Amino acid sequence: MLKRFRKTVIVVGSLVILNFSATIYLNVRFPNPEWDWETIDTSKIEFPKKFLWGAATSAYQIEGDLTNNNWFVWERTKQANGRDRIMRGEVAGKAANHYKLYKEDVKLIADFGLNAYRFSIEWSRIEPEEGKFDLKAIEHYRSLIRELKRRGVEPMITLHHFTDPLWFTAKGGFEKEENLKYWLRYANRMFSEYQSEVQYWSTFNEFNLYPLSGYLEGGFPPGKTDFLLSCEVTRNMLLGHIRTYESFKKASYTQKHQVGAIIAVLEARPFNRWFIMDWIAAYHEERFWMGAMLEFFQSGRYNISLPFKGSYSFNDTDGVRAMDFFGINYYTRTAAIFNPFKTPMFSRLQMSGFPKSDMGWAIYPEGLYYAVKRIAHIGVPMIITENGLADANDTQRVLFIRQHLYALSEVMKEGYDVRGYYFWSLLDNFEWLEGYDKRFGLYAVDYKTFKRTLREGSKEYQKVIKRFPGRGGS
C-alpha cells in the first residue's frame, strides 16, 4: 500500500513538474500580448496615399426578398430541441431593403468619404435554376457597380458569402468535388460580365468558417456535425478557389485584376496559461480554425486532426499563394479550454477581462496587429476585408475604431504590406443566427421605414479618412 502511494506521489509530482516546466517555456516563448492602451496616443497613426478605405456587406444580410437559397429554408426550420434556429424566430425578410435602395446606399458610401466598397453577389438570384441565368439580376449588379464607379468608389466583389442556391444544395453542394463545375460556371460568368469594371475579386468569404459552422458545429446549414465531411467540404472549397483563381487569370485581358482569398482570423489563447492541456487546446482550436488552411496556402499541404474524431490530409501545390491578396476578417480573440467531460474535449470561450461587443466578443485591438504578422508569412499583400463591432448604443465604436486603426498603422509602419481596410458593416444587417438586434452598421437602419442614419461613433472613421484620403485601385 505504501509503495503504491509512493508511486502515485512520484507520478503526480512528475506530471506537476512537467506541466510547470512546459508552461514556463510556453509563457516565455509566447507571452500574453496585451498593450497598455491608457499610455498609447492613438492619434499617432500613418497611412499611405494609395489605400482602400472601405465598408463591407453581404447580399443576404442587406438585400431583402431572397427566397431561393439554403438560408431562407434554414431560418424556417426548428432545431432538434424545437427551438428556433434564429434568435426570436426572426427571418431575413426585407433585411435593409438594399436591393431596391442601392442607389441611396451608394450615395451614403460616397458621402461618408469611402473610396471602396466590398459586396457579395447572391448566386441564387443570378442563377435561380440550374444553368438558367437571370439577366435582370445581372444587370442589377452591373448598375450597382457603375453607380459606385461613377461616384469614385472602387468595388470589390465577393462571389460567395455563406448562401447556396437550393438547386445546388439538392446536388450536395460543396460536399462533392464533382459539383465544382457548377460553381465555376457561375464564377466565370460573373467575371465575364464584370471584369471590365471590377478590379478586386474574392472567391469565398471565410471559407474556413463555412465548413466549420455548417458541417462540424452544426449552427449553419446544413446543420451537420461530421468532422471528416467538414474536411471534405474545406478541400472542395479550396479547390474551387484555386480553379477560380486560375480561370480568372487566364480570362483576364489585363494584369490589373486582383483575386483574393478571405478567411476569418481567430487567435486562440489558453484559458489557463499555467495548465498544459489548455495550451494544447489552444493549438488545436487555432489549427483547426485557420492554421491548417494557412499552411496549405504556404506549402500546398493540408493536414488536420481532432482527438477522437479522426484526421484528414491532402496535397495540392497549386494552392501555394493562389491569390493576389489575402483578405483578413478580424473581430476578436478567444480562450481555449480543455474539458475531458465534453466532446470534443477542446472548446472556445470568450476572453474575460476585456470590454465586450454586443455579440459578447472580447474587444482586442492588438489582435489585428498580430493577425497581419501571422498572415504575412504567406507572402502576398493583405487587405483587412472585415473589422467591426456590434454596438447598438454606439458607446464603444469610437474607441474601437481608434484602437484598431492604431494597431493597423503600427504593423504597417513595420513594413507589412496592407493595401486597405473595410469596416463591417456599411449598414445594420441580418446577423445570421443572431437576427436583427446586433447593430454593426456605420449607418443605423430603421427596419420599419428603412431610413438610414449615420451613427455618431462612425464619424471617427470619417475623421481618419479625411486625414489620410486614400486612392482606390492600382
C-alpha positions as CSV (number, residue, x, y, z in Angstrom):
1,M,0.0,0.0,0.0
2,L,2.8,2.4,0.9
3,K,4.7,1.5,-2.3
4,R,1.6,2.2,-4.4
5,F,1.2,5.5,-2.6
6,R,4.8,6.5,-3.2
7,K,4.5,5.6,-6.9
8,T,1.4,7.7,-7.1
9,V,3.1,10.6,-5.5
10,I,6.1,10.3,-7.9
11,V,3.8,10.1,-10.9
12,V,1.7,13.1,-9.8
13,G,4.8,15.0,-8.8
14,S,6.4,14.3,-12.2
15,L,3.3,15.5,-14.0
16,V,3.2,18.7,-11.9
17,I,6.9,19.4,-12.6
18,L,6.4,18.6,-16.3
19,N,3.3,20.9,-16.5
20,F,5.2,23.7,-14.7
21,S,8.3,23.4,-16.9
22,A,6.4,23.2,-20.1
23,T,4.1,26.2,-19.2
24,I,7.1,28.3,-18.1
25,Y,8.7,27.7,-21.5
26,L,5.4,28.5,-23.4
27,N,4.8,31.6,-21.4
28,V,8.2,32.9,-22.2
29,R,8.1,31.8,-25.8
30,F,4.5,33.1,-26.4
31,P,3.9,35.9,-24.0
32,N,0.4,37.3,-23.5
33,P,0.5,40.3,-25.9
34,E,-1.7,42.9,-24.2
35,W,-1.0,46.6,-24.8
36,D,-1.4,49.3,-22.2
37,W,-3.9,51.5,-24.1
38,E,-4.0,54.1,-21.4
39,T,-0.5,55.1,-22.2
40,I,-0.9,55.0,-26.0
41,D,-1.6,58.1,-28.2
42,T,-3.9,56.6,-30.8
43,S,-3.7,59.8,-32.9
44,K,-0.2,58.9,-33.9
45,I,-1.1,56.9,-37.0
46,E,0.1,56.9,-40.6
47,F,-1.5,55.6,-43.8
48,P,-0.3,55.8,-47.4
49,K,-1.9,57.9,-50.1
50,K,-2.8,54.8,-52.0
51,F,-5.1,53.0,-49.7
52,L,-8.5,51.4,-49.9
53,W,-10.8,52.9,-47.2
54,G,-14.0,50.9,-47.4
55,A,-17.0,49.2,-45.9
56,A,-18.3,45.7,-46.5
57,T,-21.7,44.0,-46.7
58,S,-23.2,40.7,-47.9
59,A,-26.2,40.2,-50.1
60,Y,-28.3,38.0,-47.9
61,Q,-27.8,40.3,-44.9
62,I,-29.0,43.5,-46.5
63,E,-30.7,43.0,-49.9
64,G,-34.0,41.5,-48.9
65,D,-36.5,39.2,-50.6
66,L,-34.2,36.3,-51.1
67,T,-36.2,33.1,-51.1
68,N,-34.3,30.6,-53.2
69,N,-31.3,29.7,-51.1
70,N,-30.4,27.4,-48.2
71,W,-30.6,30.1,-45.5
72,F,-34.2,31.0,-46.4
73,V,-35.1,27.4,-45.7
74,W,-32.8,27.1,-42.6
75,E,-34.5,30.1,-40.9
76,R,-37.9,28.5,-41.1
77,T,-37.0,25.1,-39.6
78,K,-36.5,24.2,-36.0
79,Q,-33.6,22.8,-34.0
80,A,-33.9,19.2,-32.8
81,N,-35.0,20.6,-29.4
82,G,-37.8,22.5,-31.0
83,R,-36.2,25.9,-30.6
84,D,-36.0,28.5,-33.4
85,R,-32.7,28.5,-35.3
86,I,-32.6,32.3,-35.3
87,M,-32.9,34.4,-32.2
88,R,-36.5,35.5,-31.5
89,G,-37.6,33.4,-34.5
90,E,-36.6,36.2,-36.9
91,V,-36.0,35.8,-40.6
92,A,-34.1,37.9,-43.1
93,G,-37.2,39.0,-45.0
94,K,-36.7,42.5,-46.4
95,A,-33.4,42.9,-44.5
96,A,-32.3,46.5,-45.1
97,N,-34.1,46.6,-48.5
98,H,-30.8,47.4,-50.2
99,Y,-31.7,45.7,-53.4
100,K,-34.2,48.5,-54.0
101,L,-32.3,51.3,-52.2
102,Y,-28.9,50.6,-53.6
103,K,-28.5,54.0,-55.3
104,E,-29.3,55.7,-52.0
105,D,-26.7,53.5,-50.3
106,V,-24.0,54.2,-52.8
107,K,-24.6,57.9,-52.2
108,L,-24.1,57.2,-48.5
109,I,-20.9,55.4,-49.2
110,A,-19.6,58.4,-51.3
111,D,-20.8,61.0,-48.8
112,F,-19.1,59.2,-46.0
113,G,-15.8,59.6,-47.9
114,L,-15.1,55.9,-48.6
115,N,-13.3,55.1,-51.8
116,A,-14.0,51.3,-51.7
117,Y,-17.0,49.0,-51.1
118,R,-17.0,45.3,-50.8
119,F,-20.3,43.5,-51.5
120,S,-21.3,40.0,-52.4
121,I,-23.3,38.7,-55.4
122,E,-26.2,36.5,-54.5
123,W,-25.7,33.3,-56.5
124,S,-29.3,32.2,-56.1
125,R,-30.5,35.5,-57.5
126,I,-28.2,35.2,-60.5
127,E,-28.8,31.6,-61.2
128,P,-32.2,30.7,-59.7
129,E,-32.4,27.4,-61.6
130,E,-29.5,25.2,-62.7
131,G,-28.0,26.7,-65.8
132,K,-30.6,29.5,-66.2
133,F,-29.1,32.9,-65.5
134,D,-31.4,35.8,-64.7
135,L,-30.4,38.7,-67.0
136,K,-32.3,41.3,-64.9
137,A,-30.3,40.3,-61.8
138,I,-27.0,40.5,-63.8
139,E,-28.0,44.0,-65.0
140,H,-28.9,45.0,-61.4
141,Y,-25.4,44.3,-60.2
142,R,-23.9,46.0,-63.2
143,S,-25.9,49.1,-62.3
144,L,-24.6,48.9,-58.7
145,I,-21.1,48.6,-60.0
146,R,-21.5,51.6,-62.4
147,E,-23.1,53.7,-59.7
148,L,-20.1,53.0,-57.4
149,K,-17.6,53.8,-60.2
150,R,-19.5,57.0,-61.1
151,R,-19.0,58.2,-57.5
152,G,-15.3,57.3,-57.4
153,V,-15.8,54.1,-55.3
154,E,-13.7,51.0,-56.1
155,P,-15.9,47.9,-56.0
156,M,-14.8,44.5,-54.6
157,I,-17.0,41.6,-55.5
158,T,-17.3,38.6,-53.2
159,L,-18.7,35.6,-55.1
160,H,-19.9,33.6,-52.2
161,H,-20.9,34.7,-48.7
162,F,-22.4,31.7,-46.9
163,T,-25.5,31.2,-49.1
164,D,-26.1,28.5,-51.8
165,P,-28.9,28.2,-54.3
166,L,-31.4,25.5,-53.4
167,W,-30.8,23.5,-56.6
168,F,-27.1,23.4,-55.7
169,T,-27.7,22.1,-52.2
170,A,-30.0,19.5,-53.6
171,K,-27.0,18.1,-55.5
172,G,-24.9,18.0,-52.4
173,G,-23.3,21.4,-52.7
174,F,-19.7,21.6,-51.8
175,E,-19.8,18.2,-50.2
176,K,-19.0,16.8,-53.7
177,E,-16.0,17.7,-55.8
178,E,-18.0,17.0,-58.9
179,N,-20.2,20.0,-58.1
180,L,-17.4,22.4,-58.6
181,K,-18.3,22.6,-62.2
182,Y,-21.5,24.4,-61.3
183,W,-19.6,26.8,-59.0
184,L,-17.0,27.6,-61.8
185,R,-19.8,28.1,-64.4
186,Y,-21.3,30.8,-62.1
187,A,-17.9,32.4,-61.1
188,N,-16.7,32.5,-64.7
189,R,-20.0,34.1,-65.9
190,M,-19.7,36.8,-63.3
191,F,-16.1,37.5,-64.3
192,S,-17.0,37.7,-68.0
193,E,-19.8,40.1,-67.1
194,Y,-18.0,42.5,-64.8
195,Q,-14.2,42.2,-65.4
196,S,-14.1,45.3,-67.5
197,E,-15.3,47.4,-64.5
198,V,-14.2,45.5,-61.4
199,Q,-10.6,45.1,-60.4
200,Y,-10.9,43.4,-57.0
201,W,-12.5,39.9,-56.6
202,S,-12.7,37.5,-53.7
203,T,-14.0,33.9,-54.1
204,F,-15.4,32.7,-50.8
205,N,-16.0,34.8,-47.7
206,E,-14.4,33.0,-44.7
207,F,-14.1,29.6,-46.3
208,N,-12.7,28.3,-43.0
209,L,-16.0,29.3,-41.2
210,Y,-18.4,27.9,-43.8
211,P,-17.4,24.2,-43.3
212,L,-16.8,24.7,-39.5
213,S,-20.2,26.2,-38.8
214,G,-22.2,24.1,-41.2
215,Y,-20.5,20.7,-41.1
216,L,-18.8,20.4,-37.7
217,E,-20.6,22.6,-35.2
218,G,-23.9,22.5,-37.0
219,G,-25.1,26.0,-36.4
220,F,-25.2,27.0,-40.1
221,P,-27.0,25.0,-42.8
222,P,-27.0,22.1,-43.4
223,G,-26.5,21.6,-39.7
224,K,-24.3,18.6,-39.8
225,T,-21.7,17.5,-37.2
226,D,-19.3,15.3,-39.2
227,F,-15.6,16.1,-38.8
228,L,-14.5,14.2,-42.0
229,L,-17.3,15.7,-44.1
230,S,-16.3,19.2,-42.9
231,C,-12.8,18.5,-44.0
232,E,-14.0,17.3,-47.4
233,V,-16.1,20.5,-47.8
234,T,-13.0,22.5,-46.9
235,R,-11.0,20.7,-49.5
236,N,-13.6,21.2,-52.2
237,M,-13.8,24.9,-51.4
238,L,-10.1,25.3,-51.5
239,L,-10.1,23.5,-54.9
240,G,-12.9,25.8,-56.0
241,H,-10.8,28.8,-55.0
242,I,-7.7,27.6,-56.9
243,R,-9.6,26.8,-60.1
244,T,-11.4,30.1,-60.0
245,Y,-8.2,32.0,-59.5
246,E,-6.5,30.1,-62.4
247,S,-9.6,30.6,-64.6
248,F,-9.8,34.3,-63.9
249,K,-6.1,34.8,-64.5
250,K,-6.4,33.1,-67.9
251,A,-9.5,35.1,-68.9
252,S,-8.2,38.4,-67.7
253,Y,-7.2,40.7,-70.6
254,T,-5.3,42.9,-68.1
255,Q,-2.8,42.2,-65.4
256,K,-4.7,44.6,-63.0
257,H,-7.3,42.1,-61.8
258,Q,-6.7,41.2,-58.2
259,V,-8.2,37.9,-57.0
260,G,-8.1,37.2,-53.3
261,A,-8.8,34.6,-50.6
262,I,-10.6,35.6,-47.4
263,I,-10.5,33.9,-44.0
264,A,-11.8,34.7,-40.5
265,V,-8.7,35.1,-38.3
266,L,-9.3,33.9,-34.8
267,E,-6.5,33.8,-32.3
268,A,-7.0,31.2,-29.5
269,R,-5.2,31.7,-26.2
270,P,-5.1,29.1,-23.4
271,F,-7.8,29.8,-20.8
272,N,-5.3,28.9,-18.0
273,R,-1.7,29.8,-19.1
274,W,-0.3,27.5,-16.4
275,F,-2.2,24.4,-17.5
276,I,-0.5,22.5,-20.4
277,M,-3.8,20.9,-21.6
278,D,-5.2,24.4,-22.2
279,W,-2.2,25.2,-24.3
280,I,-2.8,22.0,-26.3
281,A,-6.5,23.1,-26.6
282,A,-5.4,26.5,-28.0
283,Y,-3.1,24.8,-30.5
284,H,-5.9,22.5,-31.8
285,E,-8.5,25.3,-31.9
286,E,-6.3,27.7,-33.8
287,R,-5.0,25.0,-36.1
288,F,-8.5,23.8,-37.0
289,W,-9.8,27.3,-37.3
290,M,-7.1,28.7,-39.6
291,G,-3.7,27.2,-39.0
292,A,-4.1,24.2,-41.4
293,M,-5.5,26.5,-44.1
294,L,-2.7,29.0,-43.8
295,E,-0.2,26.1,-44.1
296,F,-2.0,24.9,-47.2
297,F,-1.5,28.3,-48.9
298,Q,2.2,28.3,-47.9
299,S,3.1,24.7,-48.8
300,G,0.2,23.1,-50.6
301,R,-0.3,20.6,-47.8
302,Y,-3.5,20.4,-45.7
303,N,-3.3,18.3,-42.6
304,I,-5.7,18.4,-39.7
305,S,-6.7,16.1,-36.8
306,L,-9.2,16.2,-34.0
307,P,-8.9,13.9,-31.0
308,F,-11.5,11.1,-31.1
309,K,-12.8,12.5,-34.4
310,G,-10.1,11.5,-36.9
311,S,-7.5,13.0,-39.2
312,Y,-7.6,14.3,-42.8
313,S,-4.9,15.4,-45.2
314,F,-4.4,16.3,-48.9
315,N,-1.8,17.9,-51.1
316,D,-2.2,20.4,-54.0
317,T,0.8,22.6,-54.7
318,D,-1.4,24.7,-57.0
319,G,-2.7,26.2,-53.7
320,V,0.6,27.9,-52.9
321,R,0.0,31.6,-52.9
322,A,-3.0,31.1,-55.2
323,M,-4.2,34.6,-54.7
324,D,-3.1,38.2,-55.4
325,F,-4.1,39.4,-51.9
326,F,-5.2,37.8,-48.7
327,G,-8.3,39.1,-47.0
328,I,-8.3,39.2,-43.2
329,N,-11.6,39.3,-41.4
330,Y,-10.7,40.1,-37.8
331,Y,-13.1,40.7,-34.8
332,T,-11.9,39.1,-31.6
333,R,-9.8,36.5,-29.9
334,T,-11.0,33.6,-27.7
335,A,-9.7,31.4,-24.9
336,A,-9.3,27.7,-25.4
337,I,-10.1,25.3,-22.6
338,F,-9.6,21.6,-22.1
339,N,-12.7,19.7,-20.7
340,P,-12.4,15.9,-20.5
341,F,-16.1,15.6,-19.9
342,K,-17.1,17.1,-23.3
343,T,-16.8,16.0,-26.9
344,P,-14.7,17.4,-28.4
345,M,-12.6,18.0,-25.3
346,F,-11.3,21.3,-26.6
347,S,-13.6,24.3,-26.8
348,R,-13.7,28.1,-27.1
349,L,-14.7,30.6,-24.5
350,Q,-14.8,34.4,-24.7
351,M,-11.8,36.1,-23.0
352,S,-12.5,37.6,-19.6
353,G,-11.2,41.0,-18.5
354,F,-11.8,42.7,-21.8
355,P,-14.6,45.0,-22.9
356,K,-17.2,43.1,-24.9
357,S,-19.3,44.0,-28.0
358,D,-23.0,43.3,-28.1
359,M,-22.1,39.9,-29.6
360,G,-20.2,39.1,-26.4
361,W,-16.9,39.1,-28.2
362,A,-13.8,40.4,-26.5
363,I,-12.6,43.7,-28.0
364,Y,-8.9,43.1,-28.5
365,P,-7.4,45.6,-31.0
366,E,-3.8,44.5,-30.8
367,G,-5.0,41.2,-32.2
368,L,-5.3,42.9,-35.6
369,Y,-1.6,43.8,-35.4
370,Y,-0.7,40.1,-34.7
371,A,-3.1,38.8,-37.3
372,V,-1.3,40.8,-40.1
373,K,2.0,39.4,-38.9
374,R,0.6,35.9,-39.0
375,I,-0.9,36.1,-42.4
376,A,2.2,37.9,-43.9
377,H,4.0,34.6,-43.9
378,I,2.0,33.6,-47.0
379,G,3.9,36.3,-48.9
380,V,1.2,38.3,-50.7
381,P,-0.3,41.7,-50.0
382,M,-3.1,41.9,-47.4
383,I,-6.4,43.7,-47.1
384,I,-8.5,44.0,-43.9
385,T,-11.7,42.9,-45.5
386,E,-13.8,43.0,-42.3
387,N,-13.3,44.6,-38.9
388,G,-16.1,46.0,-36.8
389,L,-18.4,45.5,-33.8
390,A,-22.0,45.2,-32.8
391,D,-22.7,48.3,-30.7
392,A,-26.4,49.2,-30.6
393,N,-25.9,52.0,-28.1
394,D,-22.9,53.4,-30.0
395,T,-20.9,53.7,-26.8
396,Q,-17.8,51.7,-27.9
397,R,-17.5,52.5,-31.7
398,V,-15.2,55.5,-31.4
399,L,-12.6,53.7,-29.2
400,F,-12.9,50.6,-31.3
401,I,-12.1,52.5,-34.5
402,R,-9.2,54.5,-32.9
403,Q,-7.5,51.5,-31.4
404,H,-7.9,49.1,-34.3
405,L,-6.6,51.7,-36.8
406,Y,-3.8,52.4,-34.5
407,A,-2.9,48.7,-34.4
408,L,-3.1,48.5,-38.2
409,S,-0.9,51.6,-38.6
410,E,1.7,50.2,-36.2
411,V,2.1,47.0,-38.1
412,M,2.2,48.9,-41.4
413,K,5.0,51.1,-40.1
414,E,7.0,48.0,-39.6
415,G,6.8,47.4,-43.4
416,Y,3.9,44.9,-43.6
417,D,2.1,45.3,-46.9
418,V,-1.6,46.1,-46.2
419,R,-3.5,47.7,-49.0
420,G,-6.8,48.5,-47.5
421,Y,-9.3,48.5,-44.6
422,Y,-13.0,47.7,-44.8
423,F,-15.3,48.3,-41.8
424,W,-18.0,45.8,-41.1
425,S,-20.6,46.9,-41.9
426,L,-21.9,49.8,-44.0
427,L,-25.5,49.1,-42.7
428,D,-27.1,47.4,-39.9
429,N,-28.0,43.9,-41.2
430,F,-29.4,40.5,-40.6
431,E,-26.7,39.0,-38.4
432,W,-27.3,35.3,-39.2
433,L,-28.1,33.3,-36.1
434,E,-28.4,36.5,-34.0
435,G,-31.1,38.0,-36.2
436,Y,-31.6,41.8,-36.2
437,D,-30.6,43.1,-32.7
438,K,-26.9,43.1,-33.3
439,R,-26.1,46.5,-34.9
440,F,-22.8,46.6,-36.8
441,G,-23.6,49.4,-39.2
442,L,-21.8,52.7,-39.8
443,Y,-25.4,53.7,-40.6
444,A,-28.2,52.6,-38.4
445,V,-31.2,51.2,-40.2
446,D,-34.9,51.5,-39.1
447,Y,-36.3,48.2,-40.3
448,K,-39.8,49.6,-40.5
449,T,-39.1,52.6,-42.7
450,F,-35.6,51.6,-44.0
451,K,-34.3,55.0,-43.1
452,R,-30.5,55.2,-42.7
453,T,-28.9,57.4,-40.1
454,L,-25.2,57.9,-39.7
455,R,-24.1,56.9,-36.2
456,E,-22.1,59.5,-34.2
457,G,-19.4,56.9,-33.4
458,S,-18.9,56.2,-37.1
459,K,-17.7,59.8,-37.6
460,E,-14.4,58.7,-36.0
461,Y,-13.7,56.6,-39.1
462,Q,-14.6,59.6,-41.3
463,K,-12.1,61.7,-39.5
464,V,-9.3,59.3,-40.2
465,I,-10.3,59.1,-43.9
466,K,-10.3,62.9,-44.2
467,R,-6.8,62.9,-42.5
468,F,-5.4,60.3,-44.9
469,P,-7.5,60.5,-48.1
470,G,-6.5,57.4,-50.0
471,R,-7.0,56.4,-53.6
472,G,-8.6,53.2,-54.7
473,G,-7.4,51.0,-57.5
474,S,-3.9,50.5,-58.7
